[in-house]
Amino acid sequence: MSGAEVHVYVITISTQHPLEPVVSELQSRGLQVKQVLAALGQVIGEGSEDVAEKLRSISAVESVDAQQQYRALDDDA
């Protein structure tokens, strides 16, 4: 996985921190925010693995996970 390749990440924010300032910090560290799921305390955004590493160092961030896609196996396979 290249550090410059762009991925979609799901970032979970600690409930001990207000969401809005954390979202601003995520953006300032390079995350392109696509959606804020306030009720879940999660932010979905795009960035490189280098950006993800920067996000993991924010104290209010509980986790930074690359979005996973699942597909059913083809019956003919």
C-alpha positions as CSV (number, residue, x, y, z in Angstrom):
1,M,0.0,0.0,0.0
2,S,1.6,3.2,-1.2
3,G,1.7,6.2,1.2
4,A,0.4,8.5,-1.5
5,E,-2.5,6.3,-2.6
6,V,-5.9,7.7,-1.5
7,H,-8.2,5.6,0.7
8,V,-11.5,6.1,2.4
9,Y,-11.2,6.0,6.2
10,V,-13.7,5.8,9.0
11,I,-12.4,7.8,12.0
12,T,-14.0,7.2,15.4
13,I,-13.9,10.1,17.8
14,S,-13.8,9.8,21.6
15,T,-17.1,10.7,23.2
16,Q,-15.1,12.8,25.7
17,H,-14.4,15.4,23.0
18,P,-16.7,17.8,21.1
19,L,-16.9,16.6,17.5
20,E,-16.7,20.0,15.7
21,P,-13.1,21.0,16.8
22,V,-11.9,17.5,16.1
23,V,-13.3,17.5,12.6
24,S,-11.4,20.8,12.0
25,E,-8.2,19.2,13.2
26,L,-8.7,16.2,11.0
27,Q,-9.1,18.6,8.0
28,S,-6.0,20.6,9.0
29,R,-4.0,17.3,9.0
30,G,-5.0,16.5,5.4
31,L,-8.2,14.5,5.7
32,Q,-10.8,15.4,3.0
33,V,-14.0,15.0,5.1
34,K,-16.9,13.4,3.1
35,Q,-19.4,12.8,5.9
36,V,-19.8,13.4,9.6
37,L,-21.9,10.9,11.5
38,A,-22.4,12.9,14.7
39,A,-24.8,10.4,16.3
40,L,-22.1,7.7,16.0
41,G,-19.1,9.9,16.7
42,Q,-17.6,9.0,13.4
43,V,-16.1,10.9,10.4
44,I,-15.7,9.4,6.9
45,G,-13.0,10.9,4.7
46,E,-10.3,10.4,2.2
47,G,-6.6,10.6,2.5
48,S,-3.3,8.8,2.1
49,E,-1.8,6.4,4.6
50,D,0.5,9.2,5.6
51,V,-2.5,11.3,6.5
52,A,-4.0,8.4,8.4
53,E,-0.9,8.1,10.5
54,K,-1.1,11.8,11.3
55,L,-4.8,11.3,12.4
56,R,-3.9,8.4,14.7
57,S,-1.7,10.8,16.7
58,I,-4.7,13.0,17.7
59,S,-5.7,12.3,21.3
60,A,-9.4,12.6,20.5
61,V,-9.2,9.9,17.8
62,E,-10.0,6.4,19.0
63,S,-9.4,4.6,15.7
64,V,-8.7,5.2,12.0
65,D,-9.8,2.3,9.9
66,A,-9.7,1.9,6.1
67,Q,-13.1,1.3,4.6
68,Q,-13.7,-2.3,3.7
69,Q,-15.7,-3.5,0.7
70,Y,-17.2,-7.0,0.6
71,R,-18.6,-8.8,-2.4
72,A,-20.5,-12.0,-2.5
73,L,-18.8,-14.8,-4.4
74,D,-20.2,-15.5,-7.9
75,D,-22.2,-18.7,-7.9
76,D,-20.3,-19.7,-11.1
77,A,-17.0,-19.4,-9.5
